[in-house]
Amino acid sequence: MKELDVLIVGAGPAGLSAAMFLAKRGIASTVVEKEKFPRDKICGDALSGKVVEILNRLDKGLANEISGDTKFLGSWGVTFVAPGGQQLRVPFRHGNEGIIPPGFISKRMDFDNWLYAKATSYGCVEIRENTIIRDYKKTAEGITATSKDGSVFKARIIIAADGAYSSFAKEMAGIRTQPEHNCFGLRAYYKNVGGQNDGNFIELHFLKEILPCYFWIFPLPDGYCNVGIGVRADKAAAGKINLKRTFEDILENNATIKARFAQAERVGEIKLFGLPLGSKRRRLSGAHYILCGDAAQLIDPFTGEGIGNAMMSGMLAAEQAAECLACNDFSARCIVQYDKMLYRRVGDELKLSTVLARLVNYPWLFDYVVRKANSNHLLRETISCMFEDLDMRARLQSPLFYLKLIFS
């Protein structure tokens, strides 16, 4: 049996961020990962400004490093296409005077492998690959985790970052996926997609013929694009939507999209994945444990962006774990401060995104919002903030903001 202060389950962006922020404080951790690096993760591949900001908090040189890495493509904004066809281009705000892009796009295999290399450079971060946890048991001193190969870890606190189908969240925290707060996504990689834009804007298309689905095109390095479609699970079930068939129908029959894919070539398989949405506030901690990333169901309900919130949750989990170790208090009453910190940062943002996601049910209203945003600087800036600000709470909690938005 290995006795630990901190056990982190899952070596994705949430888990590795937690490990590195703990290491900055001189706190050792063991990270267990069910696969071996490099390994793929089905994702949209966009790294928002939140990711850049958290990397800066970890080490000011990291954003510079990925800016010069050919596996990372700088992105300067997002384009929304409303059901009526009108486009809204929203440039990302940035504080680097144009030196470092405000966001990036990179295949998850490349980004996670890069994070893995950074985490292993810290002497007090141990990563155990090919380690699948099969059983958890609470004890008076903490939680004991037993792996498939018989290894036993006894931890004073567990940071569970084991993804969208987290066994820890289900078994220990009692959190189960609910269709109305879950999304199905389908992703494929293509080369030679036409109509790419200056600034490598990511694209979200809300096409009227496929609502409530949405279609995306994200440019990638080396001429690739991440192309996919997403729909909320309950809507897919109610409408008996076949995502693969719908996806292929768009490529073959939507006039605008079809033209852009006339010379395109798919590379690899079409893959399906789950996106647990942050459209419901949940209890994300308890005695001796914290949930992070997709295990905490923090994906933006409107944009589908998840890596930024995952890394933020890892950063805050490390902060809370350090506090627990310092005061030797691992009670639910102490650890719930993590929930409070996290929802202070993202709670209002997730609420706003949930409201925006509901616009898909009213195409005429969605078209109105896009028209409004094209002429309303405040609304455009708010949408931009959703992709890159770590802290929107001051603005979003002010009634004056909404009055300005309505009457401007």
Secondary structure as GFF3:
##gff-version 3
##sequence-region A 1 408
A	DSSP	beta_strand	2	9	.	.	.	ID=ss1
A	DSSP	alpha_helix	13	24	.	.	.	ID=ss2
A	DSSP	beta_strand	29	32	.	.	.	ID=ss3
A	DSSP	beta_strand	46	47	.	.	.	ID=ss4
A	DSSP	alpha_helix	49	58	.	.	.	ID=ss5
A	DSSP	alpha_helix	61	67	.	.	.	ID=ss6
A	DSSP	beta_strand	73	75	.	.	.	ID=ss7
A	DSSP	beta_strand	77	81	.	.	.	ID=ss8
A	DSSP	beta_strand	87	91	.	.	.	ID=ss9
A	DSSP	beta_strand	103	105	.	.	.	ID=ss10
A	DSSP	alpha_helix	108	120	.	.	.	ID=ss11
A	DSSP	beta_strand	125	128	.	.	.	ID=ss12
A	DSSP	beta_strand	133	138	.	.	.	ID=ss13
A	DSSP	beta_strand	143	147	.	.	.	ID=ss14
A	DSSP	beta_strand	152	160	.	.	.	ID=ss15
A	DSSP	alpha_helix	167	171	.	.	.	ID=ss16
A	DSSP	three_ten_helix	179	181	.	.	.	ID=ss17
A	DSSP	beta_strand	182	191	.	.	.	ID=ss18
A	DSSP	beta_strand	202	205	.	.	.	ID=ss19
A	DSSP	beta_strand	214	219	.	.	.	ID=ss20
A	DSSP	three_ten_helix	221	223	.	.	.	ID=ss21
A	DSSP	beta_strand	224	232	.	.	.	ID=ss22
A	DSSP	alpha_helix	233	238	.	.	.	ID=ss23
A	DSSP	alpha_helix	243	253	.	.	.	ID=ss24
A	DSSP	alpha_helix	255	260	.	.	.	ID=ss25
A	DSSP	beta_strand	265	276	.	.	.	ID=ss26
A	DSSP	beta_strand	285	286	.	.	.	ID=ss27
A	DSSP	beta_strand	289	291	.	.	.	ID=ss28
A	DSSP	three_ten_helix	293	296	.	.	.	ID=ss29
A	DSSP	alpha_helix	307	327	.	.	.	ID=ss30
A	DSSP	alpha_helix	332	358	.	.	.	ID=ss31
A	DSSP	three_ten_helix	359	361	.	.	.	ID=ss32
A	DSSP	alpha_helix	363	375	.	.	.	ID=ss33
A	DSSP	alpha_helix	377	388	.	.	.	ID=ss34
A	DSSP	alpha_helix	393	396	.	.	.	ID=ss35
A	DSSP	alpha_helix	399	407	.	.	.	ID=ss36
###
